[in-house]
Amino acid sequence: MVTFTVVERDPSCRARTGILDLPHGAVRTPQFMPVGTNGTVKAIAHADLEDMGIGLILANTYHLYLRPGVEVIRAAGGLHRFMSWTRNVLTDSGGYQVFSLAPFRKIEPEGVEFRSHIDGARHFLTPEDVVDIQNALGSDVLMTLDVCTPPGIDRDRAIDALRTTSEWARRSKARMSEERSSASGSLFGIVQGNFFKDLRRRSAEEIASLDFPGIAIGGLSVGESFAQFEELLEYTSGFLPPDRPRYLMGVGTPDYLFAAVENGVDLFDCVFPTRIARNGAAFTRRGLVSLKKEARRLEFEPLERSCRCPTCLRYSRAYLRHLYKAKEILAPMLATRHNLHFLNELAREIRLSIQEGRFASFKRQFLSEYSAGEEDGNE
């Protein structure tokens, strides 16, 4: 079971630090979770993640259910043994993947029917099935099946999605209670409500009433403006129980992370840092740097002089550009290592700023430098 302890609170906002005790070790929050959709964080070894001190990664129920299949992972002794990862795993229920497959799925009160993106085969999963699958995986944190909706839908459709999400949450909680004796993980509920404030409040209150050990905020960062994201995040977080960990789904850039922490969020995840690394972009404190540009050809300094990651300690921008141009596998590996180190270090600095009561000033200073943009940001 999960236990969560709030350690420090910043006096200027809802920002806080905490300790999330999970079956495979404690996690200090706020914390960014690297995404390992298929049981692996792309382009980086588990040992490198361990060296960074990362204690919680995300895997995806939908993808693992389709490939390699639950029977394979169960036979291996669970996901931790299958992927040789000794620390914690949070499994996303697959609700977002079903949302992104809108032309190929049908949502019914009983569950969701969808076509596999791999072979087109039809599948039907209930909320209870999703809990069972995650327990078979041996997840440390499980997520309820929910209905994620895009911006711009009408109110009636948003209400239908909210009702289904709440009902599925109740059913998921009941199934988890039935399996409590054999399950070591903890089930988190998910708040929806689209972009209607009263529906956000209703969803938050309904999910909170089910007494989940943790709550996720879903349905944000799905294409809306940053201003709309901030407004709905601040509003929604005000209705969440203060003693439970909060997880904001799908954010992974400094501006979004600071907004999340400012509103009392403890966990966040996103594929963005590893995806941009595979496409030749890297975080720096002055913005993103494109490593494929001609301007990098004679830059023999590291990505960032102050960075202590193995990539920056050993390799130059010019060398990284050469690797990308030569299509060497090492290129995304080195950039991924740097990007995850960058966000992990940012989370550490955020925790320190909260501990010292200077989160607001740290946020202003960091984002003023970051938004000013490295050379790429001004081109």
Beta strands, then each sheet from edge to edge (+ up, - down):
strand 1: 3-9
strand 2: 16-22
strand 3: 25-29
strand 4: 31-34
strand 5: 56-60
strand 6: 88-92
strand 7: 105-107
strand 8: 112-115
strand 9: 122-125
strand 10: 141-143
strand 11: 186-191
strand 12: 215-217
strand 13: 246-248
strand 14: 267-270
strand 15: 281-284
strand 16: 287-290
sheet 1: 1+ 2- 3+
sheet 2: 4+ 14+ 13+ 12+ 11+ 10+ 6+ 5+
sheet 3: 7+ 8- 9+
sheet 4: 15+ 16-
end
